């Protein structure tokens, strides 16, 4: 009984990687099971990334078992597989706070632990960052190891190859771990996915090389001499017994593939690659969602998930929102316009394109985690008369700024950017907040931006963009469902709407979902005999000049914006008021020059002064 209790308490005993190293190899499978149980329990309550974390448990345990963190640096690509890393590096007692306000981040953060070598959140960055760390170590005379843990999905992003191309010349302790689970968020696509599939079914050349050398040594007289000669001609061995890999051509010694759930096999493989001088790539094959049947059977749904019931796997409060509505609107438009095609960067389900894929498979293009390529690819389609629609999260659109400006807008090509998760996104925090797309697009010519508050407005903006506009058209909408809608509010317009008393002394100007909070505030203030007028912008670039003229009649204007202030719509609005020689008071509330930490959407909006209570207080202070 005592031994059983000790085994059950393995996880609680680990306060650092040094404690992990004290465990015998025979106990590590049990430790992995305890970690999996913890991950499922925590994510079922807090939401987060589950499938990717479950698949990387044994790999993470053995990385810390064989290497010495933090002296050895581990950089996690994206970081949504790093929950086990957090648990093993002194944060087990805090893991229940992950993704909650004031708690652990859902991604690696240098400010959280010295074992987090680099802040991450977007794909394909780990090799470049790790190579920079390795070079800095070399300059300092530090011979410790530097590792980049990269999912196979991240190898659909070009930055991974830029990093490998540069790091292939390095001559020190640099290791890339390819965590190959055959998926990113959706199933991987493209030539790289096919290449890795082929590699999984072939034995590693190092194993064949070792067998050949052992056989030669058994040959009397000349065997050892032949083996010695072959050792000095490694490239010839590879050509004879195994076709060179892409990674070899980039300067990396390839090892694998190995079973990512076999702790003993992983130990041997990791100890082997430690001995390789120069850059090495270890190919580890894992199962996404490993150990939790619902996640194994449906890894896409459990990649990033909200609260769910552990016993049934059913998501709690799974409400269809803007993403689903967008998908249906696009299907309706595509059914009457054969030129419409959809593009996704490995986020088909997340952006609501599931039904479009079913109905218009030949007109759907998944380009992998390659947003920059997606935009230029769309530009090529548009140049030949098609109408591409790129559905993308706001945070990932940032990765394609040059392509939007140079390849699309500069040629005035007609395409749609359908920007999901615009505004504050909540628990994913700093790396995923969708508050920079407005300032990014606002300064680019030939771009029209819509930011509706409701489903019908999104549909109207999409229809207007398809049928009546040219150039780059962006339609942005928030995460989740539409908000409060006043009973006396009419149909959402294309350009702008006016709500409330036009005789009021205070005008509130806003756009997107903040209108719902402003309308709630106006309705509550009306009961207190305080009149408020709201100007709701639907098209935020270019702003309708009649809306500017209407606003100029008010002596006090309060502008509320769920976006960054510098370069935002508030500044544009004020500049155009100045052209009319506006003499009234203009008060701006938006996001200052800062990054927004993880919290719920409601908590973040309250902290930013953009919820109902804050708007009421601001109006009362300026009535």
N, C-alpha and C positions, 0 to 999 in steps of 0.2 A: 504493500500500500504506500509506503514511504517513497519507494522508487517511482511509483506512478505519479505521486504528487510532485516530485522533483521534475519529472518530464513535463508535467502540465505547466510548470512555472518557468520553463526555459526562457521564454520571451521576456518576462519581467526581470530576469537577471541581467539582461544585456543593456548596459548603459552607454556602451561605446563599442567600436569595432574590436578593441582589445579584449573585451569580455567574450565576444563571439569566437575569437581564436582559441579560447580556453576549452571550448566544447570539442568532444571527439567527433570524428566524421560520422560515426554511427548515429548521432543524435540530430544531425542536421535535417534529415527528412521530417522528423517530428517538429522541429523548429519551423520549417517551411509551412507545415500544416497549420501551426498556431498563427503564423503571420497571415495566411490566407483567411482564416476565420476572423481575425481582427479586421482585415481589409473589408471583407463583406459586411461585417457589423457596422463599421464606421461609415462606409459609403452609403449603406442603406438608409442612414439617418441624415447625413450631411450632403449627399450627392457627391459627384466627382467622377474621376476616371477609374473605372473598375477593371475592364477586360485587359487593358494594357498592363496594369499593375499586377494582376494575377498571373499573367504570363511570364513576368520577369522575376518572380520570387527567388527561385533557385539560382538564377544568374546573379542577382544582386547579393545574395548570401555568400556565394562563392567568390565574388569580386572582393568583398570585404574580408573573407577568410584567407585569401591568397595575397592580396595587396594590403598596404598599410595606409589607410586614409586618416588624417588629411595630408600627410607628407606625400603620398601618392595621390595625384589629382584625378578625380573622376568627373567628367563633364557629360551630362545627360542631354541627349537631343530632345527637344520639346519639353521633356520633364514630366510628362503624364504617366511615366512608368516608375517614378522615383519615390512612391510612398514607402516601399520597403526600405529604401535607402534612408529615409527620414527615421523610420522606426529603429534601425540598427545604429544610428549615429546620435543617440541620446535624446530622441524626441518621442519615445514610445508613450510616455505619460502625457504628452500633449497631442497625440494623434487624434483624439476625439474632438479637438478644436479645429481640425483642418478645414479650411475654406470658410471659417466663421470669422466675423469681425474681431480683430485683436488676436486671432489664433494663428495656427500655421498656414502658410500659403499652400495652395495646391501644386505649386511648382518650386523647384530649387531656388533658394535665395541666399546669397552670400551673407546677408545680415542675420540670417537665422542660425547658421552653423558654419564653422570653419571647414566642415566637410563638404559644403556646397561650393564647388570651385567656380561656378559661373551661373548667373541668373539667366534663365531660359523661359520659353513659352511658345516660340514659333519654331517651325521645322527647319531641319537641314543645317543648323548653325554649329553643331557640336565639334565637327572636325576642325573647322577654321579656328574656333575659340581655343580648343585644346592644343592646336599647333602653336598658337600664340603663347599659351601658358608654357608649353614645352621649350620654346625658344627662349623665353624669359628665364626659365630655370637653367638652361645651358649657359646663358650669359652670366648667371650668378654662381656657376660651378656646382649646381644641384643635379645629382644623377638619379633622382627619384623618377618613378614612372608617371606618365600622363596617359590617361585613357579617355576615349570618346565612345559612349554607348549610343549607337545609332540604330533606329528601327529601319526595316527594309522599305517602309513607306517613305521615309525621309530621303532615301536614295532616288526618289523620283524628282527631287528638287536639285536644281543645278548648283547651288552653293556647296552641296556636299562634294561634288566633283572638283570644284574650284579649290576647296580645302585639300582634297587628296592630291590633286595635281601639284600643289605647292609643297605639301608635306612629304611627298614621295622621295625628296632629296635629303630628308633629315637622317642623321646617322646615330641617333640616340634612342632612348627608351620611350617609344611612342606606339601605342596600341589602339586600334579601332576595333570595337566589338560590334559586329553586325548582328543585331537581334532580329532574326528573321521569323516573323509569325505569319507571313504571306498576306498581311493586311496593313493598311494605315488606319484610317477610320472606316472607309469602305474597302472592298477588295482592291488590291493594287492593280494598276494597268500599265501597259506599255512594254517596251523592249526590255527594260531592266527587270521587270517582274518575271518575264519569260526566262531571262538569263539566270536569275536566282533559282527559279524552279528547276532548270536543268542542272544547276550545281548541286542541289539537294540530293539528286538521285545518283550522283557520281561520287566515288570515294575520293578523299583528299590525296593530293599527290605526295604529301609528306609521308603518309602511311605506306603508300606503294614504294616510295623511295627507300624507306627503312627496311621493307621486306626484301627489296632487291639487294641492298647492301648486306643484309644478314646472309642471304643466299651466296653472295660472292665470297664472303669471309669463310664460308664452309668449303670453298673450292681449294684444294691443296696447291700450294706453290704460287700461283698467279692471282688468286682471288682477291687477296688483300691489296695488292698493287692496283688492280683494276678499280676496286672500291675507292682507294685513295685518289686515283685519277678522276673518278666520277665526282667525288666530293668537291674537287676544285673546278668542276664545270657544272654547277647547279642548273644553269639554264638548259644545258644539253639533257640532263636527267629529266627535267620537266617536259621537254619536247619529245623525249623518247617514251616516257611512261604516262604523261598526263598533259593535255593541252593547256598552255598558259592561260591564266584567268585575266580578266580585265584589270583586277587589282594588282597583279604582278606587273603588267605593263605600266601601271601608274607608279610603280616603285615599291609596292607593299608585298611582303611575303604573306602568301595566303595560307591559312590553316583551317581545315574544316571540311564539311560541316560537322558539328558535334551536337549531341542531344542536350538541349538547354534545360532539361528537367532531371538529369542524372548528375547528382552532386559529385560523385566520385570521378565520373568522366570529365566534368567541368574542371575539377581540381587539377587533373592531369593536363588538360588542355591549357589552362591558364598558367600553370607552372612551366609548360613548354614554351609558350609565347614570351614569357619573361626572359627566356634565355636568348631570344633573337635580338641581335643588334640591328638597329634601324627600324623603320616603320613596318608594322605587321598588322594584318587583319584576321581576326578570329571570327569565323562564321558559325553562329549559334542558332539552332532551329528551335523555336518555342511554339507553344499553343496559346493563342490569345484567349483569355478567360479561364485558364487552367484551374481546375479544382472546384468550380462552381458551375453546375450543369447548365443553368440558364444563360450564363455568360459564355460558356463554351459553345452552346447551340446557337446563340445569337450575339456574337461579339460586337457587331455594329451597334446594336441598340444599347449594349452595356459599355460601350467605349466611354462616352460621357453621359451620365444619367443622373436624374434627380432622385428623390427618395423612392424607395421601393420595398415591397414586402419580401423578406428573405425566403420564406417557405414557398411562396408562389412565383416569385420573380416579377410580380405585377407592379408597374410604376404607380405611385400614389399621385393623384391629381395631375394626370397626363392630359393637359388641355391643349387642343390644337390652336395655334395662334397665327401670327403673320406669315410664318414660313409656309404653313399648309395652305393658307389663303392665296399667297403668291403663286404657289405651284398650280392651283386650280385656275387662277386667272390666266397664267401663261398657257395652260392647256387650251383654254377657250380661245385665246388669240391665235395660237398655232393651228387650231382646227380650221381657221378661215384664211390663214396666211402661211403659205408653204415655204416662205423664205425664212421664217423664224426658226432658229436653232438654239439649243441651250448648251452652255459650257459650265462645268464644275471643276474645281481643283480638289478632287478627292473628298468632296463634301456634298454629294448628291442628296442623301437623306437629310442631312442637317439643314440644308437650304430649301427643302421642300420639293425637290425635283423627282421624287419617287414615281409619282403618277405620270409625269412627263416622259420619263424613261420608258415606262410601260407602253404608253401610247405612241411615242415618237422616238423609238430607239435609234433609228438611223440618223436622226437629227440631234442626238445627244452626244456630247464629247466630254469624257472625263480625262483631263490632261495630267492627273497626278498632282502632287503638292508643288505646283509650279505656277503661282499666280502671275508672275511677270510674263511667262510664256503664254498663259491663258489670254491676256489682253492683246499681245501682239498676234497670236493665232486668230483671235476674234477680228483684229484689224485686217488680216489677210482674207478672212471670210467676207467681211464687209466690202473690201475692195473689189470683190467679184459679185456683189449684188445681194448677198445674203444678209439677214438681220440677226446677228449674234446677240444672245442675252447671257451675260456672265453673272451667275448667282454666287455671291461671295460674302463671307462675314466681313464687317467693317475692319476689324483688326488685321485681317489678312490682305485686304485691298491695299494696305500701306506698302506692301511688298512690290507693287506694280506702278509706282508713281511715274517713273520715267517713261514706261510704255504707254500709259494713258496720255501723257503730255506729248511725247515725241511720235509715237506710232499711230495713235488714234485721233486725238484732238487736232494736232497740227495738220492732218490731212482732212479734217472735218468729216471723218467716216461715221456712218450711222450705226451705233451700237448701244445696247443697254447695259448699265451696271446696276444690278439689283442687290442692294447693300443690306444684308441681314445683320441683326445684332447691332444696329446703329444706336449710339448712346451708351449709357451705363449698362453693363452686363451682369454685374453682381459678383458672385463668389469666385470666378476665375481671376478677377483682380487686374492688376496693372498691365500685364502683358496682353490682355484680351479686351480691354475697354474700347468701345467703338466711338470714341470722342474726337478722333483726328481726321475722319474722312471729309468733314465739311471744310475745314481750313485747307486740306490738301487739294480739293477740287475747286474751291471757291476762286482761286487765283488763276485757273487755267481757261483760256478762251475756248469757245465752241463747246462748252459744257453747260447743260441745263440740269438743275438739281431740284427734285421734289422731296418733300418730307411730310407725308400725310399723317394724320392722327388716327384714322380708322381704316378698316378693311376696304370700304367702298372708295375711299380716297386713293388708296393704293391702286385699286383696280382702274380707277379713272386716270391716274398718272401713267400707269402702264399703257393703257389704250392711247392716251394722248402722245406718249413717246413713240409708240409704234406707228401710228397713223398720220400724225400731223407735224412731227418735229424732225430735225436733222441733227447731225453731230452726235456727240456723246451725251446720252441721257442717263442720269442717275436717279434711281428711286430708292430712298432709304427708309427703313422701318425698324422698330425696336424688337428686342427679344420678347417673346411671350404674346399675350393677348391684348386686344384694344382695351382702353381704359374707360372711365366714366364718360357718359354721353348725356348731355342735358336733354330733357324731353322736348324743349322748344328749339333745339338746334336743327337746322335744315340740312339738306344734302351737302356734303363736303365738296367744295369747288376745286377748280384746277389752280387758280392763282392765289386767292385769299378769301377769307370769310370775316364777317363782323358779327360779334355776339355781345349782347348786353345793351345797356343804355348808351346811346350816342350823345346824350346830354351830360354824361358823367365828366367829372373833372380829371379823372385819372384814366389813361389808356394803358392797358397791358398788351404788349406785343410778344408773341411767342410762336413756336411751330412744333410739329411732331407731337409726341405723347404728353409734353408739358401742358398742352392745351387742356387736357382732361383735368389736371390739377388746378389750372387757372380758372376753369369753368366751375369747379367745386368751390373754389375760394370766392368767386363772384356770387354764386348762389347763396353761400353762407353769409356773405357781407350784405347782400340784399335784404336779408331778414333783419339785419342790424341798421337798416336805412342808409347803407353806404352803396352808392351806385358805382359800377365799374363797367368799362367797355373793353372788349378784348378784340384785338386784331390778330387773327390766326393766319399766318403765312403758310400756304400750301406749296407754292413754288418759291424756293428760297434763293435761286439764282437762275435768271435775273429776277430781281424783285420788281413787281408791278409798280410802275410809277404812280398810278392812282392810289395805291396803298400808302406810298410815301406822302402824297398830298393829303390823304385823309388823316394820317397821323400828325401832320404838321399843325393841325387845328387845335390840338390839345396842349395845354400848358405843362402837363406832367406825363412823361412816358416812362413806363417801367418795362424793360426788355429782359425776358427770361430765356436762357438758351442752354440746352443740354449738349454743349459742345465747348471746345476750348475757345477762350476769349480772343486770343491773338489770331487774327485772320478769319474770325468767325463772321456770322451773319449780323450780329449786333454791331460790329464795327462798320460793316457795309451800310447798314441801315442808318447809323448815325452820320456817316459821311454824306449820304444822299440827303439827309435832313439839312445838313450844313449848307448844301448847295441851294437849298430853299431859304437860307438865312434864318433857320429855326432858332428862336430865342428862349424856348422853354427849358424845363429841367428833364434831363435824360439820365435814368438810373439803370445800370446794367447789373444783371446777376447771371453768372455763368461759371465756367471752370477756369480758375487761374492757372498760372504757369507751374503746374504740378501734375504728378501722376496719382491716379485714384487707387487706393488699396482695396483688397478684397473685403466684401461685406455683401449683405443682401442688396438688391436694387433699391428697396424702400429705405434702407439705412443710408445708402450712398446719396440718394436724392435729398434726403433730409439734411445730411451733412453739407451738401452743396448749396442748400437754400433753394431747392427746386421743387419741394413738395407743397401740398396744400397749406399746411400750417405756416411755412416760411413765406409763401406768397401773400397770405392774409396779413402777416406781420409787416411785410414790406409795403403793402398798400396802405395799411393804417399809419405807418410812419410817414407816408408821403401824400396823404389825402388832402 
